[in-house]
Amino acid sequence: MPEGMVATSVEIEADVGLVLKPAVFPPTSPHALAGTGETLQVFEGDVVVRVPRTQLGRSLTRLDDGSFVQRLSGTVRWQSCDDEPPI
């Protein structure tokens, strides 16, 4: 990744009873950055990133209706781009 640009990343905070695997990203396409001679691998259109996980049950929260949920927090980083070189 060229200096000053942000690579796409997904980081989920680990919790007791939750085993996380690395994020799975969709395929990218090459994109020539005008005026720099650099070619970047970019995502196009709607992007779905999957984070495989195994739930061990200990971190589930029971709701009033009897159902269980897993609350997650994390950070998603990305940078949108166009055909123009960075300023």
C-alpha positions in Angstrom: 0.0 0.0 0.0 1.5 3.4 -1.0 2.3 5.8 1.9 -0.6 7.9 2.9 -3.3 5.4 1.7 -5.4 3.2 3.9 -5.7 -0.5 3.3 -9.1 -2.0 4.0 -9.3 -3.9 7.3 -11.8 -5.4 9.6 -10.9 -5.9 13.3 -13.4 -7.5 15.7 -12.6 -7.3 19.4 -12.2 -10.8 20.9 -14.6 -11.8 23.7 -14.8 -14.7 26.1 -16.3 -17.6 24.3 -15.8 -16.3 20.8 -13.1 -17.6 18.5 -12.4 -15.4 15.5 -10.7 -16.3 12.3 -9.1 -13.8 9.8 -11.5 -11.7 7.7 -12.3 -13.1 4.3 -12.4 -10.4 1.6 -13.9 -10.6 -1.9 -11.7 -10.5 -5.0 -10.1 -7.2 -6.1 -9.5 -5.7 -9.5 -6.4 -3.8 -10.6 -6.8 0.0 -10.8 -4.1 2.2 -12.4 -3.7 5.4 -10.4 -3.5 8.3 -12.9 -0.3 10.3 -12.9 1.6 7.9 -10.6 2.2 4.8 -12.6 1.0 2.7 -9.6 -1.5 0.0 -9.9 -3.6 -0.8 -6.8 -5.8 -3.7 -6.1 -9.3 -2.3 -5.3 -12.8 -3.5 -4.4 -15.6 -2.3 -6.7 -19.3 -1.9 -6.0 -20.9 -3.3 -2.8 -18.3 -5.1 -0.7 -19.1 -7.9 1.8 -16.4 -8.9 4.2 -16.9 -12.1 6.2 -15.4 -12.7 9.6 -15.7 -16.5 10.4 -16.3 -17.2 14.1 -17.0 -20.0 16.4 -19.4 -19.4 19.3 -18.6 -21.3 22.5 -21.8 -20.1 24.2 -20.2 -18.3 27.2 -20.5 -14.9 25.7 -24.1 -15.0 24.7 -26.6 -12.5 26.2 -30.1 -13.7 26.9 -32.8 -11.2 25.9 -36.2 -10.8 27.7 -37.9 -12.8 24.9 -35.7 -15.8 25.7 -33.5 -15.4 22.6 -29.7 -15.1 22.7 -27.5 -12.6 21.0 -23.8 -12.1 20.6 -22.7 -8.5 20.8 -19.7 -7.5 18.8 -17.6 -4.4 18.5 -14.8 -3.6 16.2 -13.4 -1.3 13.6 -13.7 -1.2 9.8 -11.1 0.9 7.9 -11.2 1.7 4.2 -10.4 4.5 1.8 -12.6 5.4 -1.2 -10.8 6.3 -4.3 -11.3 7.6 -7.8 -9.1 8.0 -10.9 -7.2 11.1 -9.7 -3.8 11.0 -8.1 -3.5 12.0 -4.4 -3.1 15.7 -3.6 
